[in-house]
Structure formats: structure tokens, C-alpha cells
Amino acid sequence: MTKTIKFNKITKRLPKHLHKFIVKQPYENYTAQNQAVWRYVMRVNIDFLSKVADKSYIEGLKKAGISEENIPKMEGMNRILKDIGWAAVSVDGFIPPNAFMEFQAYNVLVIASDIRTLKHIEYTPAPDIIHEAAGHAPIISNPEYAEYLRRFGEIGSKAISSAKDFEMYEAIRLLSILKEDPNSSEEKIKEAQSKVEALQNNMGELSEMAQIRNLHWWTVEYGLIGDINNPKIYGAGLLSSINESKHCLTNKVKKIPYSIEAASQSFDITKPQPQLFVTPNFAYLSYILEEFANKMSLRTGGLKGIQKLIKSKSLGTIELSTGIQISGVFTNVIIEENKPVYFQTVGPTALASRDKELIGHGTTYHTEGFGSPLGKLKGINLAIEDMFPKDLEVYGIYEGKRTTLLFEGNIKVEGEVITGKRDLQGKIVLISFKNCTVTHNKTILFQPDWGVYDMAVGERIISAYAGPASINSFKNKSKISTKKTHTIKYSNHELRLHKLYKQVGKMRKKETVSIEILEQIFSTLKEDYPSDWLLALEIYELILNSKTALEKEVLNYLKNQSEYENLITSGIELLKK
């Protein structure tokens, strides 16, 4: 991957585990019809959105290096985006929410490289380059919004998922892939749709990730801004949808003042939204984000925090009151009087402080898990973390001393102290023992023949969040879907149509029009591709005001395409302006 993709100063900051999601933009695979779809959507959208979108949109298109004429190239976008401190990478469709958020935290937009088919020109359930490049990129030219997006990624990547969240992600990804592939069978689409609906109806209590995805949806994807009675559009889903950008401003869509309540409002990605949230300004988005973050385990920690991590069955981190961080898959917590008194991970685990792995305490050392007590010692009001060296000596906690530590939660640690680790402020964060036995009442938690026992020091859990503390501790922390976006297989019949689009496109670029050749192309179009209205519109653009018989014939042909009346009417009106 790194051999074929050039990284710039911004994308070079990305941690290695995110590289697996980046793909080389398959620019040569875009057909002439794909380019025509881009041109049509961009022309119609820019004309309409210049009146109803936030003022950042039109200005942002230029700043992001996006033109209405051609599908943008990542290299070109990056040359321009770097001036506002951002970058873009190409990815394969939907990527896991945590990874998506983490890219944002590094000021990198992820852009799905596929483009919607003509059938889905108004709206596609799959992420595509129109949605990502022409929807997301322009608004980040607004500094207030750009910081919101970065901060959202920073906080969102720490949100704890439930085990069902990844299942839902995979189900939505598959459905979007099938819906956008014209060769998919109706049976497979219905099966995938049913699975998504079944999961949506049985998600149970919303996880932190599900809630923050809701906030993302109702702001970044489908947000409105300004006066609730006359709002402007800034959400990428609306900016990239011909249909929804118009529909969303009508009275048919309920407008609600944006608040933290949006976190509880779920959405259906396959249907138009029945309600939308309106923020008074971009600064207010950050206010609500911080309000939500204050309720996350990232900031509250405690018993609920570690229980969320256990339920997620995924890699996560707890930070103790000393600042020591334990990253792994948490499987158990022992509770006494509604307080956590011992925690346990399984499999590779890493210890860190201030997001930097402690030397000698990475996953190659803690290969089979890690467990440690929490709280104070029984009968001693001073927590171990607050003890000075003389205090530790008084209570028998010093090198070479065999000692017994009985914690308030009835966790007993008996062993010979080997050494301890302190942070830069001198606070002890880790104590190592040999010949050590750890028990909870009569249950053995660690025994001498298991080796050295490393005990994390900390009275309480102050933070719990998804992912590792140190980005270098786990190389393969992000799951990548096995379901790949389908490369559309075109028939010879379809390939001939693309050649016709290419011929017309060349005439437009060279600004040399041959009526004779266009007559031949139009004749083939009518006979072999009667449902393709977009090529007829492309031809009409070249002969508009030519006062030829062909101009009249093509116009009549377009007016008779009743199934696509709205799309064609919009296109013709735009050409005549």
C-alpha cells in the first residue's frame, strides 16, 4: 500500500494501524458515464445550494480543489487541502466507526472511491465520492467547523461500542454494497435489508458509539444551521443528494433545535429523514459535543466504564487515579459494595502512562492478560499511590521485603517485592512481586508458578475508553471488513454505451462539435439505450441554440422520458440559464 500511495506531511502522521483502510483511488476505472454523473450532480447541486447552503459551501469547493467538470483526484485535493491543514485518503466504502473517527482526529477526510450509478443519481445509500468530496470537504474551509470535526474524531474514536455495533456496521456495509451494484439480485438485497432492520429493532441500550454516531449523523451528515424557520444546509448527506437537499427544506421535514437529545435519535440510512436538527451556529456543535463527552466513560470512568468495556468484547483502556493505563480486552471485574475491586484482561495487554507504553510492559510481555486490585488497603486511610517512600517502608512495601497487602475489597496480595515504577511526578504506578499469590476470599487470582506479578497502583478508575492508550502497542487493533465493495462488471452492451459518452465528452472538452457524429450517437442511443436520459442531455448541451433539427429532436426525446422528468427538467433549465 505504501509503495503505491504517496503520503504528505498530514497523512504521514496517521498511525500505522489505519493504513490498512487506505486504498489507491482507482481513477482509471471511472467510466465516461461516471464523469457525466459527477458533472450533472455537481451542476444541479451548485446551482441550488448556492442559495440554500451555508455560505462556507461554495467558497469551500474552491478551497478543496473540487470542480464541477471532473471527478477529483486525491493527489490534487491534497495539494490544496494542506493549505487549510487537512488531507484526504481514498477508502473502500464504509469503514468501522472508530477508525472513521480516528482519521478525523488526525485532520484526514476519508473518501469512498466509488461513485453512484446513474440509477442512484439522486441519492445512494453507499458512501461515494460525490458524498465525501463534494459534501464533506467544502465545509471544512470554515475554521470553527473544521475544529469541531477534528474534535469530534478525537472524542468519537474513544467511544465504547457494544458487540452488536460491529455486526450492524457489517450489515449496513453489505446492504450498501449490494444496493449500489446493478448486478445484485433482488433476493440478496431483500435478505440484507431484513438483517439491517432486524438488528435496528434489537440493538438494546444504545452504546456510546451508537449515540455519538447519532450525533455525527444529525450534524456532519444531515445538519442544518441558522434560523429554525429558514435554516441553511451544511450536512454532507444533504449537500450531496439532489433529492434530499430540496426535500429537507420543505414543511414535510420536521425541524428540531439541536441539543444533546439528538444522541438518542436513531436513523435509517436507507430512507429519507423524517426530521432534522438545526444548530444556531457551528460553535454550538462543539458545546453539545463537550456536553456529551462529559457523560462518556472517557471522563467518568468507574464501574460502569469497565463494565461497558467488558460488554464490548473489544480492545479498550482503563486509566487509574495514578495515571497508569491498562489496554487490552477486559473480561472480568470483581465488585464489592458496588465498587470495582479487581479487574482482569485476557490475551495481549499493554501498560502505559501519559499514552506512552511503559518500557518492558507491552503485549509481548503481557501475552496472556493482566489483573490488578483497586482501592485502599484495609485499615489504612492513605492510598498506596499517595504514600511517600517512608510510608511505604512503614507498611512493608519495599524491595526485598516479603509482604501481605489486604485491600478493602478483600483482595489479598502476598509476595516478595522486586521493584516499583514511578511517574515523572514521583507517584508510584506499578509494583512487581515474585513468589506471589493473589486471592479474593478463597478464589485464587494469581499463583507463584505463573511468574512475576505486576500490580498496577490506583485507588479508582478515572477513565475507560475504546482503543489502546499508546497507538504503537497494538498493530492490528482495527478490524477490516471481509466484504469488499463490488467492482461493477459491465457487459459489452454497457461498454459500448460508455464509449458513446466518451465521444461526447471529447467534443465538449475540445469545443468542436460534429452534428453528423452526434446524429449517429443519438440514433444508437434511441435504438439500443432508450432508458439512458443523461447521454441525451449531454448531447443537448452541445447543440443548444444551434437551431438544428437534431436540437429539436433531442429535446422532444428528453421531454418524453416521463420517468425521469424532474431530473431532465432540472438539467435543461440549468443549461438554458
Secondary structure, 3 states (H helix, E strand, C coil): CCCCCCCCCCHHHCCHHHHHHECCCCHHHCCHHHHHHHHHHHHHHHHHHHHHECCHHHHHHHHCCCCCCCCCCHHHHHHHHHHHCCEEEEECCCCCHHHHHHHHHCCEEEEECCCCCHHHCCCCCCCCHHHHHHHHHHHCCCHHHHHHHHHHHHHHCCCCCCHHHHHHHHHHHHHHHHHHCCCCCHHHHHHHHHHHHHHHCCCCCCCHHHHHHHHHHHHHHCCEEEECCEEEECCHHHHCCHHHHHHCCCCCCEEEECCHHHHHCCCCCCCCCCEEEEECCHHHHHHHHHHHHCCCHHHHCHHHHHHHHHHHCCEEEEEECCCEEEEEEEEEEEEECCEEEEEEEEEEEEEEECCEECCCCCCCCCCCCCEEECCCECCCCCCHHHCCHHHHHHCCCCCCCEEEEEECCCEEEEEEEEEEEECCCCCEEEEEEEEEEEEECCEEEECHHHCCEEEECCCCEEEEEECCCCCCCCCCCCCCCCCCCCCCCCCHHHHHHHHHHHHHHHHHHHCCCCHHHHHHHHHHHHHHCCCCHHHHHHHHHHHCCCCCHHHHHHHHHHHCCHHHHHHHHHHHHHHHC
